[in-house]
Amino acid sequence: MNFKFAPKGVYEVVIRRKTGEIESFTFDNLVTYEGEDYMLQAAITGETASITTWFIGLIGANITPTKDDTASSTIGAAGSYGEITSYDEANRPAYSATYDAATHTVSNGASVATFTINSTCTVYGAFITSTSGKNDGTGKLLSAGMFGTSKDLSAGDTISIAYTIQAA
């Protein structure tokens, strides 16, 4: 038998530059094995406690996320994602999502995560994890994806991110 659990999602990004310029785009992502395992263990077997709040972070390294990525190997001071922490918010913004029964999706489209950039940085992508602290790699890594091209941001710019996921 060949079983496949394949949740998938899409990130929607809006960058508002302090100059007034607005750029928006979407990009696909992957759901990590760590994220898939968490979904199965929390929802079906009860082997792990339910995580009620997830958080969105920014990737500052030009890497290629893989399904094998974990929070402990990719996020944090020594992590390969090079997490961007140069934003005003004290912690990663919450992924405040709701379920839509009509589309069978979960999304934070009604409450996007926004970062207020406070110094020059280059952002390559985004991720979703279960811990709120900047550079905290102790939780679970649900999803990660890369922009089509990197985005150079400056102090005063904002980047807002919505994420929609569904079991495919």
Backbone as CSV, one residue per row, in Angstrom:
resi,resn,N_x,N_y,N_z,CA_x,CA_y,CA_z,C_x,C_y,C_z
1,MET,0.827,-1.177,0.000,0.000,0.000,0.000,0.878,1.250,0.000
2,ASN,0.416,2.237,-0.688,1.128,3.503,-0.726,0.234,4.578,-0.118
3,PHE,0.527,4.955,1.122,-0.245,5.984,1.804,0.447,7.322,1.638
4,LYS,-0.341,8.363,1.474,0.239,9.684,1.347,-0.654,10.713,2.029
5,PHE,-0.084,11.392,2.988,-0.726,12.525,3.646,0.019,13.750,3.134
6,ALA,-0.641,14.606,2.394,0.071,15.677,1.703,-0.584,17.053,1.877
7,PRO,-0.538,17.597,3.086,-1.057,18.952,3.240,-0.207,19.921,2.426
8,LYS,-0.849,20.958,1.910,-0.104,21.957,1.144,-0.685,23.320,1.440
9,GLY,0.083,24.332,1.134,-0.380,25.679,1.409,0.252,26.699,0.504
10,VAL,-0.187,27.939,0.699,0.347,29.058,-0.063,0.468,30.274,0.858
11,TYR,1.561,30.990,0.701,1.776,32.236,1.417,1.374,33.391,0.505
12,GLU,0.727,34.399,1.084,0.407,35.638,0.370,1.110,36.767,1.113
13,VAL,1.910,37.529,0.378,2.758,38.553,0.988,2.423,39.928,0.420
14,VAL,2.377,40.915,1.314,2.238,42.310,0.903,3.357,43.092,1.585
15,ILE,4.172,43.753,0.763,5.241,44.613,1.282,4.809,46.058,1.047
16,ARG,4.814,46.821,2.127,4.511,48.248,2.039,5.786,49.003,2.405
17,ARG,6.321,49.671,1.423,7.565,50.403,1.655,7.256,51.793,2.198
18,LYS,8.184,52.318,2.994,7.978,53.644,3.584,7.827,54.712,2.508
19,THR,8.239,54.408,1.282,8.095,55.345,0.160,6.675,55.369,-0.401
20,GLY,5.829,54.419,0.057,4.460,54.331,-0.432,4.259,53.219,-1.460
21,GLU,5.354,52.673,-1.972,5.268,51.581,-2.944,4.711,50.328,-2.263
22,ILE,3.828,49.621,-2.977,3.247,48.378,-2.457,3.536,47.262,-3.441
23,GLU,4.004,46.149,-2.920,4.291,44.966,-3.740,3.582,43.773,-3.114
24,SER,2.895,42.990,-3.926,2.244,41.788,-3.394,2.537,40.605,-4.307
25,PHE,2.610,39.434,-3.694,2.889,38.210,-4.434,2.523,37.002,-3.573
26,THR,2.432,35.859,-4.200,2.179,34.597,-3.497,3.306,33.627,-3.811
27,PHE,3.470,32.639,-2.944,4.433,31.582,-3.232,4.011,30.307,-2.524
28,ASP,4.331,29.191,-3.168,4.034,27.887,-2.596,5.071,27.550,-1.536
29,ASN,4.805,26.516,-0.817,5.688,26.112,0.268,5.644,24.608,0.422
30,LEU,6.338,24.150,1.410,6.222,22.741,1.778,5.821,22.657,3.234
31,VAL,5.134,21.592,3.568,4.844,21.265,4.953,5.861,20.200,5.328
32,THR,6.609,20.463,6.390,7.693,19.558,6.782,7.155,18.240,7.333
33,TYR,8.021,17.233,7.354,7.645,15.968,8.004,7.340,16.218,9.473
34,GLU,8.103,17.128,10.106,7.838,17.461,11.503,6.423,18.009,11.654
35,GLY,5.997,18.851,10.705,4.643,19.399,10.721,3.587,18.341,10.460
36,GLU,3.831,17.484,9.473,2.879,16.407,9.171,2.757,15.447,10.343
37,ASP,3.892,15.060,10.930,3.866,14.150,12.073,3.086,14.758,13.231
38,TYR,3.311,16.057,13.470,2.562,16.724,14.534,1.053,16.641,14.260
39,MET,0.629,16.941,13.021,-0.799,16.907,12.689,-1.399,15.535,12.976
40,LEU,-0.716,14.490,12.574,-1.231,13.134,12.783,-1.249,12.774,14.273
41,GLN,-0.172,13.086,14.983,-0.084,12.717,16.396,-1.033,13.523,17.277
42,ALA,-1.235,14.791,16.970,-2.129,15.613,17.795,-3.585,15.344,17.477
43,ALA,-3.906,15.182,16.202,-5.311,15.063,15.799,-5.853,13.644,15.906
44,ILE,-5.024,12.654,15.635,-5.556,11.295,15.539,-5.168,10.418,16.714
45,THR,-3.887,10.353,17.046,-3.476,9.435,18.107,-3.459,10.078,19.486
46,GLY,-3.402,11.408,19.541,-3.322,12.081,20.834,-1.974,11.909,21.512
47,GLU,-0.968,11.473,20.753,0.356,11.229,21.321,1.119,12.504,21.657
48,THR,0.655,13.616,21.146,1.303,14.888,21.444,0.233,15.928,21.750
49,ALA,0.600,16.869,22.599,-0.350,17.906,23.003,-0.659,18.836,21.838
50,SER,-1.864,19.343,21.820,-2.292,20.271,20.778,-1.577,21.611,20.934
51,ILE,-1.089,22.134,19.821,-0.490,23.470,19.796,-1.596,24.421,19.356
52,THR,-1.930,25.362,20.206,-3.070,26.233,19.911,-2.682,27.522,19.194
53,THR,-1.415,27.898,19.264,-0.970,29.106,18.568,0.327,28.817,17.827
54,TRP,0.354,29.218,16.558,1.537,29.106,15.713,2.029,30.513,15.419
55,PHE,3.260,30.622,14.915,3.876,31.926,14.688,4.611,31.931,13.349
56,ILE,4.644,33.101,12.717,5.298,33.246,11.425,6.639,33.939,11.612
57,GLY,7.660,33.421,10.929,8.994,34.013,10.952,9.482,34.280,9.542
58,LEU,10.552,35.054,9.442,11.124,35.433,8.152,12.483,34.761,7.946
59,ILE,12.705,34.231,6.759,13.967,33.563,6.417,14.928,34.591,5.832
60,GLY,16.150,34.643,6.390,17.150,35.598,5.944,18.334,34.982,5.236
61,ALA,18.245,33.699,4.905,19.326,33.019,4.183,18.780,32.467,2.867
62,ASN,19.630,32.429,1.875,19.248,31.911,0.564,19.427,30.398,0.565
63,ILE,18.453,29.710,1.114,18.512,28.248,1.280,17.343,27.612,0.534
64,THR,17.319,26.307,0.525,16.188,25.567,-0.038,15.585,24.720,1.072
65,PRO,14.405,25.085,1.572,13.773,24.262,2.609,13.505,22.847,2.092
66,THR,13.585,21.879,2.989,13.275,20.493,2.642,12.251,19.934,3.617
67,LYS,11.616,18.851,3.235,10.631,18.195,4.104,11.282,17.711,5.398
68,ASP,12.593,17.455,5.379,13.310,16.971,6.558,13.666,18.077,7.546
69,ASP,13.455,19.343,7.190,13.781,20.450,8.091,12.995,20.330,9.389
70,THR,13.644,20.681,10.482,13.004,20.731,11.793,13.290,22.092,12.420
71,ALA,12.508,22.454,13.400,12.749,23.730,14.084,14.152,23.749,14.682
72,SER,14.580,22.651,15.293,15.880,22.647,15.967,17.058,22.730,15.002
73,SER,16.868,22.335,13.742,17.993,22.375,12.797,17.999,23.619,11.918
74,THR,16.886,24.349,11.865,16.819,25.456,10.908,16.593,26.822,11.530
75,ILE,15.995,26.865,12.707,15.678,28.137,13.357,16.606,28.302,14.557
76,GLY,16.878,29.509,14.916,17.750,29.773,16.052,19.067,30.356,15.579
77,ALA,19.883,30.731,16.535,21.141,31.410,16.227,22.026,30.589,15.289
78,ALA,22.021,29.270,15.433,22.866,28.421,14.593,22.090,27.785,13.441
79,GLY,20.809,28.127,13.296,19.971,27.501,12.283,20.294,27.956,10.873
80,SER,20.000,27.098,9.915,20.322,27.372,8.511,19.411,28.416,7.869
81,TYR,18.270,28.744,8.481,17.346,29.713,7.892,17.804,31.160,8.067
82,GLY,18.733,31.426,8.987,19.198,32.793,9.204,18.039,33.731,9.521
83,GLU,17.246,33.357,10.508,16.014,34.095,10.799,16.236,35.598,10.926
84,ILE,15.376,36.364,10.257,15.382,37.824,10.364,14.731,38.207,11.694
85,THR,15.414,39.009,12.481,14.863,39.461,13.764,14.819,40.983,13.852
86,SER,15.164,41.668,12.774,15.225,43.133,12.786,13.859,43.747,12.467
87,TYR,12.921,43.502,13.400,11.589,44.112,13.299,11.151,44.550,14.688
88,ASP,10.243,45.524,14.723,9.844,46.161,15.980,9.117,45.239,16.947
89,GLU,8.350,44.294,16.432,7.548,43.430,17.295,8.482,42.627,18.218
90,ALA,8.099,42.483,19.476,8.944,41.803,20.459,9.115,40.318,20.151
91,ASN,8.103,39.725,19.539,8.123,38.303,19.207,7.656,38.101,17.771
92,ARG,7.766,36.875,17.293,7.202,36.543,15.984,5.693,36.808,16.037
93,PRO,5.133,37.357,14.960,3.684,37.555,14.939,2.933,36.220,14.942
94,ALA,1.808,36.202,15.624,0.989,34.989,15.694,0.338,34.698,14.349
95,TYR,0.214,33.417,14.060,-0.549,32.932,12.914,-1.946,32.657,13.463
96,SER,-2.803,33.666,13.429,-4.149,33.578,14.004,-5.124,33.098,12.933
97,ALA,-5.220,31.793,12.797,-5.969,31.194,11.692,-7.339,30.695,12.123
98,THR,-8.211,30.589,11.132,-9.525,29.999,11.339,-9.796,28.985,10.232
99,TYR,-10.705,28.073,10.514,-11.071,27.025,9.563,-12.263,27.469,8.730
100,ASP,-12.203,27.208,7.428,-13.305,27.505,6.513,-13.864,26.177,6.006
101,ALA,-15.034,25.806,6.494,-15.632,24.521,6.130,-15.976,24.438,4.645
102,ALA,-16.303,25.550,4.016,-16.677,25.540,2.605,-15.501,25.185,1.696
103,THR,-14.304,25.638,2.074,-13.122,25.366,1.242,-12.195,24.323,1.849
104,HIS,-12.504,23.879,3.059,-11.669,22.898,3.775,-10.242,23.407,3.934
105,THR,-10.118,24.681,4.300,-8.814,25.295,4.490,-8.730,25.965,5.853
106,VAL,-7.502,26.217,6.267,-7.204,27.002,7.456,-6.370,28.185,6.979
107,SER,-6.750,29.391,7.404,-6.054,30.592,6.922,-6.084,31.692,7.973
108,ASN,-5.076,32.542,7.914,-5.061,33.750,8.744,-5.343,34.981,7.890
109,GLY,-6.021,34.801,6.766,-6.328,35.899,5.855,-7.082,37.048,6.507
110,ALA,-7.867,36.765,7.527,-8.621,37.818,8.211,-7.782,38.516,9.283
111,SER,-6.610,37.953,9.593,-5.748,38.523,10.633,-4.289,38.238,10.264
112,VAL,-3.794,38.929,9.254,-2.450,38.649,8.741,-1.374,38.996,9.759
113,ALA,-0.240,38.325,9.643,0.918,38.609,10.495,1.719,39.730,9.855
114,THR,2.003,40.786,10.624,2.729,41.921,10.077,4.013,42.170,10.860
115,PHE,5.083,42.411,10.114,6.396,42.733,10.660,6.718,44.183,10.293
116,THR,7.136,44.984,11.265,7.566,46.362,11.019,9.093,46.370,11.054
117,ILE,9.696,46.462,9.901,11.154,46.345,9.771,11.822,47.566,10.413
118,ASN,12.917,47.315,11.189,13.599,48.432,11.846,15.053,48.623,11.417
119,SER,15.544,47.809,10.488,16.869,48.025,9.901,16.940,47.278,8.572
120,THR,17.885,47.658,7.757,18.022,47.059,6.429,18.238,45.553,6.543
121,CYS,17.493,44.793,5.729,17.644,43.342,5.715,17.179,42.806,4.370
122,THR,17.586,41.586,4.080,17.144,40.890,2.873,16.348,39.670,3.303
123,VAL,15.101,39.598,2.845,14.213,38.501,3.216,14.082,37.558,2.016
124,TYR,14.244,36.267,2.272,14.184,35.264,1.219,12.916,34.417,1.269
125,GLY,12.272,34.346,2.431,11.096,33.501,2.553,10.480,33.612,3.931
126,ALA,9.606,32.639,4.244,8.896,32.651,5.524,8.708,31.222,6.030
127,PHE,8.413,31.114,7.319,8.160,29.810,7.933,7.110,29.962,9.022
128,ILE,6.554,28.832,9.434,5.602,28.800,10.548,6.119,27.803,11.574
129,THR,6.164,28.251,12.814,6.677,27.432,13.909,5.776,27.576,15.137
130,SER,6.011,26.738,16.123,5.143,26.726,17.303,5.645,27.593,18.449
131,THR,6.779,28.266,18.287,7.286,29.114,19.365,7.324,30.573,18.930
132,SER,7.105,31.468,19.881,6.975,32.890,19.564,8.289,33.658,19.586
133,GLY,9.266,33.202,20.340,10.499,33.965,20.509,11.352,34.031,19.255
134,LYS,11.878,35.197,18.997,12.797,35.342,17.867,13.993,34.413,18.080
135,ASN,14.379,33.705,17.032,15.500,32.760,17.062,15.280,31.575,18.001
136,ASP,14.047,31.281,18.369,13.746,30.133,19.226,13.472,28.923,18.342
137,GLY,14.329,27.945,18.415,14.195,26.737,17.600,13.768,25.520,18.389
138,THR,13.075,25.712,19.507,12.731,24.577,20.365,11.410,23.911,20.026
139,GLY,10.603,24.516,19.186,9.270,23.975,18.922,9.208,23.089,17.703
140,LYS,8.084,23.167,17.010,7.831,22.394,15.789,7.838,23.340,14.595
141,LEU,8.417,22.891,13.491,8.404,23.640,12.246,7.309,23.054,11.366
142,LEU,6.284,23.848,11.095,5.152,23.376,10.312,5.393,23.522,8.818
143,SER,5.848,24.688,8.399,5.907,25.016,6.981,7.050,25.977,6.705
144,ALA,7.552,25.946,5.468,8.566,26.906,5.038,8.495,27.047,3.528
145,GLY,8.827,28.233,3.060,8.855,28.470,1.625,9.687,29.695,1.305
146,MET,10.124,29.762,0.060,10.985,30.847,-0.391,10.268,31.722,-1.407
147,PHE,10.525,33.026,-1.318,10.022,33.960,-2.320,10.653,33.596,-3.666
148,GLY,10.057,34.037,-4.752,10.671,33.825,-6.065,12.000,34.556,-6.185
149,THR,12.061,35.756,-5.618,13.297,36.533,-5.543,13.356,37.183,-4.166
150,SER,14.563,37.388,-3.689,14.731,37.991,-2.369,14.204,39.430,-2.382
151,LYS,13.872,39.932,-1.197,13.327,41.278,-1.045,14.198,42.059,-0.065
152,ASP,14.764,43.169,-0.559,15.545,44.055,0.290,14.588,45.027,0.976
153,LEU,14.618,45.039,2.296,13.720,45.894,3.072,14.542,46.883,3.893
154,SER,13.908,48.009,4.222,14.556,49.061,5.000,13.702,49.411,6.206
155,ALA,14.307,50.089,7.159,13.578,50.548,8.344,12.350,51.341,7.910
156,GLY,11.208,51.010,8.517,9.950,51.678,8.186,9.093,50.904,7.210
157,ASP,9.672,49.925,6.500,8.879,49.059,5.622,8.106,48.065,6.478
158,THR,6.976,47.582,5.964,6.259,46.490,6.628,6.091,45.343,5.642
159,ILE,6.031,44.164,6.188,5.750,42.976,5.391,4.649,42.206,6.112
160,SER,3.549,41.977,5.405,2.392,41.272,5.971,2.249,39.938,5.263
161,ILE,1.963,38.897,6.056,1.920,37.545,5.505,0.654,36.825,5.942
162,ALA,-0.049,36.294,4.942,-1.183,35.393,5.177,-0.756,34.011,4.688
163,TYR,-1.264,32.980,5.349,-0.937,31.612,4.963,-2.209,30.780,4.987
164,THR,-2.435,30.050,3.904,-3.582,29.164,3.811,-3.082,27.751,3.585
165,ILE,-3.610,26.803,4.355,-3.203,25.417,4.255,-4.440,24.521,4.115
166,GLN,-4.277,23.427,3.377,-5.326,22.428,3.269,-4.679,21.062,3.114
167,ALA,-5.420,20.030,3.509,-4.949,18.661,3.301,-5.336,18.297,1.869
168,ALA,-4.340,18.006,1.076,-4.598,17.743,-0.351,-4.928,16.295,-0.606
